[in-house]
Amino acid sequence: MKFTTSDHIKLDFTDEGDGQPVLLLSGIGSYREIWAPTVQFLLNAGYRVINLDARNQGASQRTLKGRRMSRHALDVKELLDWLEVHDVVGIGNSMGASTLFAYASLFDSQRFSAFVDVDQSPKMISDETWSFGFKNLTWENFPAVLKLPMGSATVTPVSEEVRTSVQAARQARPYDTEQNYACLVDHAFQDWRDVLLRLPIPLLVIAGEKSPYFNPQFAAATAQLAPQGQAQIVKAAGHIVMAEQPAQFNEALSTFLQDLDKKQTHRSVPVM
């Protein structure tokens, strides 16, 4: 499906199922096909799944406009407004999680009931205030080091089905690393810790035990920032947790969603 933003960029997304909506957001340079195991799990569990390709990624339009986190957040707002959905569970991997934090920074928690951060530290530049940044990224080598190859994001191979699907999508619409470099720089520059301190909705932070990008202990440190934060480390997973270890990821997600449903049901029952 296609949606046109206020700055006239066409974004591509899928919208399947019924029930409470869940929004899936991929990392920078990724494709929505990477979420296939999560999509199937959520559909089987009775959720409505909205899976979005960010601008300059996947099947969405390539553009020099809006290569920053604030615009990515506005894209999400405009899509959700257009779809007229509420109580959305936002699940973001890597930059997808940062997009959710940018949304909360700009629009509070409008239309969202919970966030799930999949292997994304709220601050990617390590310094004296935060030691859980991206690889060896510091103020001394920022942003030059971002020009270097990042290396493999995974430590456990994804399924053949997912790999084939992502490869086909990449071949059909290649990602231009150089053109979207400005977005990577903006993404890496951000510090979302102050946003998490006042986040009014539940937050689940899932880290890959063997993530090549982040020390998995960032998950607990990040969850402690949020009033309703919790953390989990998935064993034998790298950065793309949901595709590398789908069974473990879906189990953690299921527990979180069940607890969320109980809280929402409790709030909806009037006190006598």
N, C-alpha and C positions, 0 to 999 in steps of 0.2 A: 504494500500500500504506500501511497505517496502523501506527504503533507508539506505545504509551502509555508515557510516562516515569514515573519514580518519584514525581513530583509531579502525576501524573494529567493530563498534557497530551498530546494526540494530535498526533503529527508525521506528515507525509505524505512519502513517498519512493518512488522507483522502484528496482528491483533487476533488472538485465538482464544476460544473458550469463554466461559461465563464465570460468575462468582466474583469474589474480591479481586481487584486488579493488582497485578504485579508488573513492575517496570524493570526490564533488564537493560543494563548499560555496559558496554564493553570497554576495554582499555584502549589506549591510543594505538592506532594502526591495526586494530583487531577487527573482526567480522562477527556479526550477530550469530552466525552459524556455530560459533564456539559454545553457545549456550544449549545446544540440542539436548543433552541429558537433563538439564535443569528444566527446560521447557516441557519435556515429556512428563517429568515428575510432577510439575505444577499442574499441568492439564489433567493428569490422572487424579490429582488431589482436589480437583474442582475449582481451580483458580482461572481467572482470565489473565492471559500472558501477553504483554506488550513488549516487543523486542525491537529496540531502536538502533539503527546505524547512525552514529554521529556524523555531522558534516565532515567532509573530506575522508570518510571511511566507508567501507562496505559498498552498498549500492546507493548511498546518498551522494548528493552533488559535490563535486570538487570546486573549491572557491578560495579566493584570498581573503574573503570577508570573515570576520568573526573567529579568528584563530586564537581564542582566549577562553578561559573557564567561565567567565561571566556570560558570554554568548551561548556557550553550551548549556548553561543552566537556564537561560531564557528560552532556548529551543525546547527544553523539556517542559517548561511552564506553558509555552504556547501549544505544544502537542496535547498536554493533559487538559488544558482549557478547551481545546477544540474537540477532544473526545468526551469532555464533560464527565470525567471520572473523579472519584473521591476515595479516601481511605486507601491510598495506593501504598503497597510495600515496594520500596525502591531497593534494588539489588545491583550494586556496581562493582565490577572488577577493575582494579588499577585506576586509570583515569575516570572510569565510570563512577567509582566511589567519590572521587574528588568532585565530579559533576553534581552529585547529590549534596555534598557539603557546600558547594557554591550556591546551589538552589536554596539551602537553608539560610545561608548568609544573606541572600537577596530577598527571599520571600518567606522566611521562617519555615514552618512545616506545612504550609497550605497544600491541601490535597494528599499529603502523605500521612500514613499511620506508623511507619517504621522504616528504618534504613538497615541495610546489610552491606558492610564493607568487606570486600574480598581482596585481601592482600594489598592494601594501600595505606601507607603511613600518612597521617594528616600533615606531616612536614617532611619534605624530601631532602632538604639541605641540613646536614648535621652541623651542630655548633655546640656551644657551651650550655645551651638550654635544652637540647634534644639530641639524643644519640642514636635515634632509630631512623635515619634518613635512607635515601636510595643509594645502595652500594657504597662507593667512596666519595659521594658528592658533598662538597663543602663550599663555603663562600670563596675559598681560594681558587677552586677550579671551575666554578660556575660562571657562565654556562658552557664553556668550551668543551668540557668532558662529555657533554650530551651529544656532541658530534660523533663520538666514538661508537662503534657497534656495541649494543647492549648485551649481546650473547643470548643464548637460549633462555626462554622464560620458563621452560618446563624441565622437570627432572624425571618424571614418569610419563611415558608415551600416552597420548590420548588414543581413543579407540580408532580403528580403521575408518569407521563410518564418519566420525567427526572430522578426522584428518582429511579425508577425501572431500567432504563438503566444504571445509574451509579453503582447501586448495583450489577447488573449482570457483569459489567466490573470489578468491584473490586473483586468479587468472583472468576472470571476467572483468574485474575492476581493481587493478593494481593500486596499492597504497603508495603515495609519493612522499617519502620520508623528508626530502629536502623542502618540498613545498609546505609541509605542515610543521616544519621545525619550530616556527614561532609559537605554535600551540604547545609543543613539548616544553619549551622554555617557560612559558607562562604557567603551565601545569606544575613544573618543578619548583617554580619560585614561590608558590602559595604556602601559607601557613594557616591551617583550618582549626587550630587548637581552641581559639577563642569561640569559634562557632560551636564546637562540640561541648564546651562548658555550659552553654545555654540551650542545648538541643532538647526540645520538649517531648520528643518521642523516643521509643526504645531503639537502641543501636546494638547490632551484633557485628563484631569484628572477627572475621575468620582469616587466619594466617596459614600459609603453607609451611610445614615444618622445615622443609629444605629449600625455601624460596631463594633463588639466586639474586634477588633484588633487595629484600628486606630481612632484617633480623626478626624472626617470628615473635620475639618478646615484645615487639611493638604493639601487638594486639592487646595485651593486658594493659600496657601503658595508655593506649588510646581509649580503651573501654573505661578506664578509671577517670578519664576526663568528662565523660558524658554522665548526666544524672541517672540515666537508665541504660548504662552500657554493660555489655558482657562480651567475653572473648572466648575463642576456641582455636586451637591449633590442630590442623589436619595432618596426620602422619603421612610420610612418603609423598608429599605434594610440593610442587614448586609454586610459581606465581599464578598459574591458571588452575587454581584449586578445583573449581567446579567441573572441569573437563578431565583433569588428571586422576582425581579420586571422586567420581560422581556419587558413589554409594555413601561414602563418609560425609561428603558435602551435603547431600540431600537429607541425610539423617539429622545433621546439625540444623539445617534449615527447617526441617519438619518440626523439630522440638521447639524452635523459636516461634514458628508460625502458630503452633498449637497453644503455646503460652500467650501469644498475642491475642489469639481468638478468645481465650478465657478472660483476658483483661477487658477486651471490648464487650464481651457478653455481660460481664459483671457491671460495667459502666452503664449498659443499656437497661438493666433491670432497676425499676424504681424502688426506692427504699420506703417500706411501709411503716 
